[in-house]
């Protein structure tokens, strides 16, 4: 099994790269999706979040009101730390379950938006960073996601710098390119990942 950490700044195209890798045979473990699952209605995770932040973070249907919770923690480092202390261990445990269920020869892609920010690179055999210029990121966020320029710049500024992400990269996918070229580049990356997954690995 080859454990790959996949990350990239908002608007860099990480989701498209992960989709293309799955098409080629990768097993995807999506940290964002798992983070939603572990605080779904009826879960211990949601109970813990409500205990910490109050019932005001619940939507009328009993699910987590993510925008409301975000408004509470986004500008408060202490509250964000409390939330992370609840969610991160649950995400980690579920990720390990999914990884253990994958075939022994699998290329397992961990899609982790905050991989650089949280110092998680050592957890993986290698790290793939999807890179795009800040100008490209801003254009995609405004044009494709409908964000205001101010909101887009704020989201970008809240993440690790481009330089910090590139420092931890074993493989960089340059996505300042048309979609057809991205497909070709991801094909090359997949060939390299599949080759490494086939290599004999030292026993831990």
N, C-alpha and C positions, 0 to 999 in steps of 0.2 A: 504494500500500500504506500502510495505517495501522498503525503499531507501537504496541501498547498494553501497558503493564505492569499486571498485575492482582495485587493483594496484599491481605492482611488478616490480622488476628491469628488465632491458633488458635481454632477454635470460632466464628468470625465468619460462616462460611458461604461462603467463597470458592470451594470446590469446586462447590457448587450453582450459584453465579453463573456460573462458567466453563462448566458443563454447559449451562446455559440459553443462554449466548451461542453455544456450538457448535451447539445446536439451531437457532438463528436464522441460522447461516451463517458464524460466525467460524472461523478456523483456529487451533487451540490448540497451543501449544508449552509443555509441562508440565515445568518445571525439575526437579521431584522425580522424575518418571518417567525423565527423561534421566539424572539423577544415579545412578539405579539401573542403567540400561543401560550406562553407561560403566565400571562396575565389575562387570559380569557375568562369569561364568567364561570364561576364555580371552581376556579383553581386556587390553590394556596397562595400563589403569587399575587393574585388580585386582592385576596384578603389582607395580605401583608402590606400592599400598597395603600389600601383604604385605612388600615390601622395607622399607617405612618402619616398620611396626608388628609384623612377625613373623607366623608362621603361626598363632598363637593367635587371630587374627581371622578364620580360616576355619572354616566349618561342616564337619561330616563329609563332606558331598557336594561340597566344594570351592568352594561359594559363599561370599559374604561374610557373616559372622555380624554382622549390624547391631547387635543389642543389645550384643554383646561390644565391638565397636568404639566404640559410643556410650558405654559405660561408661569407656572409656579416654580419650576426647577431651572428653566433656561438661564435666568439671570441671578440665580442663587447657588453658589458653588456647594454650600453645605447641604442644601436640599437635593441637589443633583447627586451628591455623594451617597446620601441616604437611599435614593432610588436605585443607583447603580449597585449598592450593597445588597439590595433585594433581588434585582433582575439578573445581574451578571452570573452569580453562582447557578441560578436556575438554567440560564442559557448554556453555560458551560457543561452542566450535567446532561442536558438534552443533546447537545452537540456530540458529546462522547458516546451516548447511546447510539446515535445515528451513524457515527463513524465505525463503531464496533460491528454494526450490522452490514457494513459494506463488504464486498468481496475482497479477498486478500490482495488481489492484484489491481485494485481500483486506484484511479486518480481521484482523490477526494478534494474537492474545492470548497474551502471555507470562505464564504463571502462575508467579509468583516469590514464594514465602513470605517470603524474607528481603530483599525489594527495599529496604525502608527501612533495615534494618540494614546492608546492604552499599553504600548510597549509589548505587543503580543507576538512579534516576529519570531522569537525563539521557540514558540509552540509548533512551528511548521518546518517541514523539510526544506521548503523554499517559499519565497514571497514573490507574487506577481503583482506589479503595480500598473494600473491603467492610468496613463498620463495624458493630460491635455493642457494647453496653455490657459491661463486665467481668462483671456479674451474669449476663447472657445467655450469654456465653462459658463461664463456670464451670458453669452449669446444663447446657449442651449437652455439655460434656466429661464431666461426671459421669453425666448421665442417658443420653446417647446413645452415648458411647464407653466407658463403664464405668471411667473413671479414678477414683482416689481424689481427694478434694478437695485433699489435699496435693500430689499429683502434678500435678493440673491447675493449681494456683496456681504451682507451680514452672515449668511449661512456659510459662505466660503471662508470668511475671516474666523469663524468659530472652529474650523477644522485645522488639522496640522498643515504646516506650510508644504508647498510642493517639494521643496528641498528635503524636508524631513522624510516625506514619503519615499523619495528617490533614494535616500541613504539606505533604506532597509530593503530595497528591491534586488532580487536575484535576476528577475526578468522584467523588463519594461515593455509595455504595449503602448506605443505612441498612437494616440487616437485623435490627432489633428489631421485626420484623413477622411476621405469619402467612405461610405459604408462598405463598398465593394473591396476597397483596400484593407479595411479592418478585418473583413472575413478572411482574406489571404493571410494576414499577419497572425490571426488567431489560429489558423490552420498550422502555421509554422510552430507556434507555441505549443499547440496540442501534440504535435509530433515529438517535440522535445520532452514534454511531460510524460507521454506514453513510453518513450525510450527510457527515461529515468525510472519509471515505475517497474519496468521489466528488469532493471539491473539488480543483481543480488545485493541485499542490504545487510549490514552487520547486525548481529543479534543484540538487542538492548538488554 
